[in-house]
C-alpha cells in the first residue's frame, strides 16, 4: 500500500483541469463542464458533477460513452482519489475517496501550507493597516468588534505571506505596552519595537501641504484664516473639502455622504506612518489594505482621501478597504470589552479543564494550555463567519461548553483536543503492534466516512 508521503499532490484546480480535459476532445465546444459540489446534503453522494445540460453539448443526449468513463477511472483514479464515476439522471457524478484524500492532505500539512514560489521578479508588497490600533489606546478601549478586526489582520498577513507577498503591518506599537501584552496572550504576531519611528518632520510637512491646498478651507481664503481657525474645535488643525476632491478626480466607491474632513494630528500621524512604510519598501507598486470595522469605515475613507491629497510625490499606492461586520454580544455581559471577553472565555476553559481533570489543572504548563485553547476558541468564533457578516456571540453563563453550543469555538476546541488524544493513542497502539478492538475512534470513523469506507482492519 502506498504511504501518504509518496501519494500524489492534490488540488481542486488540478482536479478540475484534469476532469475537463478528460471529457473534451479536439474541436469540442467551449464552456465549463464539471462543477464542484458544495451542498452538504449532496456531498454525501458526489464531489463533482457534469450536468446533463452541459454534457449534451458534447455527447448525444448527454450520455458519456462507457469506454471514456473507464479510461477516466484508469488514468485518474489514483491521482484524483476517485472512488466512483457514475451516470445519473442529473449527469455524470464523481465521488472521491474521502478517507484516503483526508489522510494524504492531513498527513502532509507542511507541504500544503508551504509558501509559494514567487515567479515574478517584480516585488509584491502589501501593507495591512489595522485602524482600531492606530490611536494606540489601552486594551480596555478595544471592543470585541475591534478584536475581530485585529485577528483578521493577523490572518490576512499569513495568507499573503503564503502567496509570496512582502507583508507589513501598521501601526507599529511600543514594546512592553499593555496592548502588546494583550496581543501576545491572543497569539497574535504584531510588530512591537523598543522605539517607534518618529514622523514629526513628515507630519509638519503634511500641515504645510494642506494649508496651501485648494481643498483646504484656510488655504482658499487666507485673509480670513485667523477667524476660521477660531471657529474650529481645539484639537482640529484644518478643514478639508473631500467631496470636491472626489468630484475633481472622478473617484468612485466612496461614501456619498463624505463632505468636509476635520483634520486632527492623529490622522496625519497615521498617514505619515503608512507613507514611511511605502517609501521604505521602495516597491514599484504597493497595496495598502485598510482593515476596519463597519463602525469606523466612514472615518477611514477620510484618511484614504487625505492621503491622496497629501501624496504629491511619485509613490504609486493602491488603497483598498476591508470592512468587518459588527460583533453583537448576547447575554448578561453584553457590554464587555475585548479584554473582558478574553477573560470570560479563559475562565470557561479553566472551569471545563478542572471538571475534566480535577486537581491536575495547575502549574505553568496548564496555564499555557488554557491560554492557547482560549486564543484558538476566540479565533474560531470571530473568524469562522465571513468577514462582512455580523457575528452573534452568546456569552450566557449557563452554557456548558463541553456539551452544548456546538457552533461555539470552545466546543470545537474542546472536542478537537479529545479527537487528537484518540488519534494519538490509536497511532501509538498501532506502532506497538497491538490488536485493536472496535473503539470509539473506529465507530467515529464509520460515522464520518460511512460503512463503505471500511474494507479491512489488519495490523501486522
RAMO-V627172 format. One line per field, one symbol per residue. burial: b if it has 16 or more other C-alpha atoms within 10 Angstrom, else e. Layout:
burial: ???
This chain:
burial: eeebeebebeeeeebbeebbeebeeeeeeeeebbeebeeeeeeeebbbbbbbeebeebeeebebeeeebeebbeeebeebbbbebebeeebbbbbbbbebbeebbeeeeeeeeebeeeeeeeebbbbbbbbbbbeeeebeebbbbbbbbbbbbbeebeebeeebbbbbbbbbbbeeeebbebbeebbbbbebeeeeeebeebbeebbebbbebbbbbbbeeeeeeeeebeeeeeeebbbbbbbebbeeeeeeeeeeebebbebebebbbbbbbbbebbeebebebbbbbbbbbbeebeebbbbbbbbebbbeeeeebebebbbbbbbebeeeeeebbbbbbbebbbebbbebbeeeeeeebeeeeeeeebbebbbbbbbbbbbeeebeebbebbbeeeeebbeeeeebbbbbbbeeeeeeeeeeebeeeeeeeeeeeeeeeeeeeeeeeeeeeeeeeeee
